[in-house]
Amino acid sequence: QDFDYVIVGGGASGALVAAKLSANPSVRVAILEAGFLVENNAAIVPALFGSFIGNPDLDWGFTSTPQDHLNGRQLGLPRGKALGGTAAVNGMYFVRGSTAEYDAWEKLGNPGWNWNTINEHIKSIESFTPAPPEIAQEFGSEDAGHGTQGPINVTFSNYYAPNSVIPAFRKTMQSLGVAGNKAASAGSNLGVYEVPTAVDHTNRTRSYVVNGFLEPNKNRQNLVINTGALVTNINFASGSPLLATGVQYIQNNVTKILKVKPSGKVILAAGTYQTPKILQLSGIGNATLLKSLNIEARNNLPGVGQNLQDHVGVLGVWEINPAVGQSYDAILTNATFATEQWASYLANRTGVYASVPGSTVVFMPYSAFIPPARLTQLKADLDQELKAFKGTPYETQLALQRQILDDESVPQVELVMTTQVQSALVTPELGKSYLSIAANVVRPFSRGSVYPSSTDPTARPAINLNYLGIHHGKPLQLAFLVPLIQNRMSDFQILKEAFSFVLNNVTKTAPFSDILTVLREPSNTTDAGISQYIIDNIFSVWHPCGSSSMLPISQNGVVDSKLKVYGTKNVHVVDAGLIPLELSTHTMATVYGNAAFAAELISI
Ligand SMILES: Cc1cc2nc3c(=O)[nH]c(=O)nc-3n(C[C@H](O)[C@H](O)[C@H](O)COP(=O)(O)OP(=O)(O)OC[C@H]3O[C@@H](n4cnc5c(N)ncnc54)[C@H](O)[C@@H]3O)c2cc1C
């Protein structure tokens, strides 16, 4: 029997759309997921979320192409390979951006895609449990604007180690002019606060699309969940617009096809890095590129794989006074402590393992950390640089992004404070306590691309995030690049300003500064030393989007505002790749909200 909906990828977006669509018993829905259901894996335990990285059973383990602006360095790009996708293994922050950022999607030509719509859909899937009053008071937990009836449980940590660090950090940020925010989920995410996480407060385990949406519906006769199924391409009937007739995949080394009814739909949810690859291997993409790969172009759509955006960050590591308490690192350095804590987690869901380490964030506009005269100069430099995009597909969106930059309600930079070592440069030692502070550029001007590296569907895609370069794909050598990027308001310059603010202001202002004892990294804090440290150490903050953008074709668009791929009759994209302009926030809650909205649009 053919299917009404074949969903490619059972991750955050795909699994949610599958659950929504299959609520209608008269349609048949299938998920094809390359990974497997992972039950009782370590990533279900909040403090162990990072443990999937590098595990080939759970992590696609991508790397970027050598980055022009990072001395040819290749960055690790983990992605979840499992039912639940990256939501099965991620950091569980459940956060939203600010109103103007979502409204910008609508301004880019997408009626209905605005804060009100997306936020209502996020609320519909969320079941929020506020922090107890004493915790909320002490740690600055926010509590306004949440949903309370949805299947994804959201709450706050119940363990803060060492517990005096966060209040001190918050007081210091406030004395530097950054206010707290008790309503960060209600349309303005600026300020310093504790983030809610997608953790079930009753058993302190990950709450995600699998236990929230798929498990309760697994007995539906009209929902087929096919794991270990690597999708290679979509098959089309002859004619135009393209009508998808089935989805081809490899399972146990056998090539198979799942057929779609003529009235049915293929829904791509393979994530920002892999949906473009599937489109391109199916003959949808830039015709010149496809020709160079010996792929017959069925639909010349140049935006496929373009407009790739990601958050990018750099972090410092400090030793802190051990008298204030042990940092999360103690579960690595002190076996007795780890055993006690694990027992406490198993017995009553308390202790280190019960909470995501590092849920204190700061979201700021440029003016919070860049003096006015300098900011005026940087903006003038940016305006100069953006002239290069006139007449290109990026002109409209970059102009809008530039406009939003003047909107002080929209953060441009995030700081994340974590009471643990988060850098491979520092090995935690027994008896010492640490913290890390990351500075992340969250509304980058750089644009990258993702393409298949060959026609082999099992080959990794070529992912060029073009970090720290706003000139998309322009090959520049570091020798002359460094003076260029240091003089202009590229993402590099902003990262450097933000990181310098951390090094020179945040960590030098009481009461937070009283806790810190030794700056471990960066070891060279001269101006040149910090520049080099950034080039050598920046990392992906794991929120890629944009590679299947919901934009007009002329602006590198891939899908229309109903999420249908241009030039097709029945192929849709619902994953993070549809986001046309990166948000300042972590992506999961928005991906869920988008998917809930997508299910409505697609089922019409
Ligand atoms: C380490 C890490 C930590 C993160 N932490 C947070 C956080 O704390 N908060 C937050 O908001 N966001 C976080 N994110 C980002 C968030 O998880 C993603 O934005 C979100 O999961 C994206 O959803 P998606 O549906 O687009 O893709 P995914 O959830 O990645 O789903 C894609 C699915 O498609 C499958 N797939 C891919 N190719 C194929 C194929 N060819 N055939 C069949 N199946 C295929 C994959 O296996 C996967 O299951 C984090 C990301 C990472 C990597």
The ligand as a Tripos MOL2 file, in Angstrom:
@<TRIPOS>MOLECULE
LIG
   53    58     1     0     0
SMALL
NO_CHARGES

@<TRIPOS>ATOM
      1 C1         25.6450   18.8950   20.2460 C.3       1 LIG1
      2 C2         24.4010   19.6820   19.9900 C.ar      1 LIG1
      3 C3         23.7530   20.2970   21.0530 C.ar      1 LIG1
      4 C4         22.6090   21.0510   20.8130 C.ar      1 LIG1
      5 N1         21.9780   21.6060   21.8860 N.ar      1 LIG1
      6 C5         20.8350   22.3050   21.6810 C.ar      1 LIG1
      7 C6         20.1500   22.8650   22.8030 C.ar      1 LIG1
      8 O1         20.5540   22.7110   23.9490 O.2       1 LIG1
      9 N2         19.0150   23.5660   22.5540 N.ar      1 LIG1
     10 C7         18.5640   23.7880   21.2870 C.ar      1 LIG1
     11 O2         17.5680   24.5010   21.1340 O.2       1 LIG1
     12 N3         19.1800   23.2520   20.2120 N.ar      1 LIG1
     13 C8         20.2980   22.4910   20.3940 C.ar      1 LIG1
     14 N4         20.9160   21.9150   19.3200 N.ar      1 LIG1
     15 C9         20.3100   22.0740   17.9720 C.3       1 LIG1
     16 C10        19.0280   21.2370   17.7810 C.3       1 LIG1
     17 O3         19.1790   19.9520   18.3070 O.3       1 LIG1
     18 C11        18.7180   21.1620   16.2750 C.3       1 LIG1
     19 O4         18.5030   22.4700   15.7980 O.3       1 LIG1
     20 C12        17.4870   20.3310   15.9320 C.3       1 LIG1
     21 O5         17.5780   19.0190   16.4140 O.3       1 LIG1
     22 C13        17.3220   20.3040   14.4120 C.3       1 LIG1
     23 O6         16.2330   19.5100   14.0690 O.3       1 LIG1
     24 P1         16.0970   18.9020   12.6040 P.3       1 LIG1
     25 O7         14.8160   18.1870   12.5570 O.co2     1 LIG1
     26 O8         16.3710   19.9690   11.6270 O.co2     1 LIG1
     27 O9         17.3180   17.8760   12.4670 O.3       1 LIG1
     28 P2         17.6660   16.5890   13.3440 P.3       1 LIG1
     29 O10        17.0340   16.6600   14.6750 O.co2     1 LIG1
     30 O11        19.1430   16.4590   13.2990 O.co2     1 LIG1
     31 O12        16.9930   15.3980   12.5350 O.3       1 LIG1
     32 C14        17.4400   14.9610   11.2830 C.3       1 LIG1
     33 C15        17.2000   13.4720   11.2020 C.3       1 LIG1
     34 O13        17.3410   13.0140    9.8740 O.3       1 LIG1
     35 C16        18.0540   11.7980    9.8690 C.3       1 LIG1
     36 N5         18.6780   11.6660    8.5500 N.ar      1 LIG1
     37 C17        19.6170   12.4680    7.9960 C.ar      1 LIG1
     38 N6         19.9180   12.0450    6.7550 N.ar      1 LIG1
     39 C18        19.1380   10.9640    6.5160 C.ar      1 LIG1
     40 C19        18.9920   10.1010    5.3970 C.ar      1 LIG1
     41 N7         19.7040   10.2840    4.2840 N.pl3     1 LIG1
     42 N8         18.1240    9.0830    5.4910 N.ar      1 LIG1
     43 C20        17.3700    8.8930    6.6210 C.ar      1 LIG1
     44 N9         17.4880    9.6750    7.7100 N.ar      1 LIG1
     45 C21        18.3570   10.7150    7.6500 C.ar      1 LIG1
     46 C22        19.0370   11.9570   11.0010 C.3       1 LIG1
     47 O14        19.5770   10.7330   11.4560 O.3       1 LIG1
     48 C23        18.1830   12.6600   12.0450 C.3       1 LIG1
     49 O15        17.4820   11.7380   12.8320 O.3       1 LIG1
     50 C24        22.0870   21.1780   19.4970 C.ar      1 LIG1
     51 C25        22.7380   20.5560   18.4400 C.ar      1 LIG1
     52 C26        23.8880   19.8140   18.6760 C.ar      1 LIG1
     53 C27        24.5820   19.1510   17.5200 C.3       1 LIG1
@<TRIPOS>BOND
     1     1     2 1
     2     2     3 ar
     3     2    52 ar
     4     3     4 ar
     5     4     5 ar
     6     4    50 ar
     7     5     6 ar
     8     6     7 ar
     9     6    13 1
    10     7     8 2
    11     7     9 ar
    12     9    10 ar
    13    10    11 2
    14    10    12 ar
    15    12    13 ar
    16    13    14 ar
    17    14    15 1
    18    14    50 ar
    19    15    16 1
    20    16    17 1
    21    16    18 1
    22    18    19 1
    23    18    20 1
    24    20    21 1
    25    20    22 1
    26    22    23 1
    27    23    24 1
    28    24    25 2
    29    24    26 1
    30    24    27 1
    31    27    28 1
    32    28    29 2
    33    28    30 1
    34    28    31 1
    35    31    32 1
    36    32    33 1
    37    33    34 1
    38    33    48 1
    39    34    35 1
    40    35    36 1
    41    35    46 1
    42    36    37 ar
    43    36    45 ar
    44    37    38 ar
    45    38    39 ar
    46    39    40 ar
    47    39    45 ar
    48    40    41 1
    49    40    42 ar
    50    42    43 ar
    51    43    44 ar
    52    44    45 ar
    53    46    47 1
    54    46    48 1
    55    48    49 1
    56    50    51 ar
    57    51    52 ar
    58    52    53 1
@<TRIPOS>SUBSTRUCTURE
     1 LIG1         1 GROUP 0 **** ****
